[in-house]
Amino acid sequence: MTNVRKNSAKLTREDLKIAPESPTMELSETPAVEPSDQTSKTVRHAPLVYRVEEIAQLLAISNRAAYNLCNTTKGFKVIRLGTSIRVSKQSFDDWFAAV
């Protein structure tokens, strides 16, 4: 490739030859494979908190009654994040088992 032409559309086979002592790519001994499903999946963790709506479903009460319970109880841990209310699963499950 010592003789480079300005018009690349008119390159010949001789122009495109590469010297054998300078390989552009090395071959791999192992074939290319898709990543396995085990490595590409993300690990899902179970939530550590309940929403008030879930508390209402578990206790078969209305959402309003569940909110009132969360606002007045000392039996399980209630977490307030801004206007959101979350309940610790561990403390609620312990409270519910004792009731």
Number of C-alpha atoms within 10 A of each C-alpha: 10 5 7 10 12 8 7 9 7 9 12 10 7 9 14 10 9 11 9 7 6 7 8 8 6 6 6 7 6 6 6 7 6 6 8 8 8 8 8 9 8 8 8 6 6 6 8 10 18 17 14 23 16 15 22 17 12 11 11 11 12 14 15 12 15 21 15 12 15 20 11 10 10 10 15 17 17 21 14 10 8 6 5 9 17 19 20 16 18 14 15 18 12 12 14 13 8 8 7
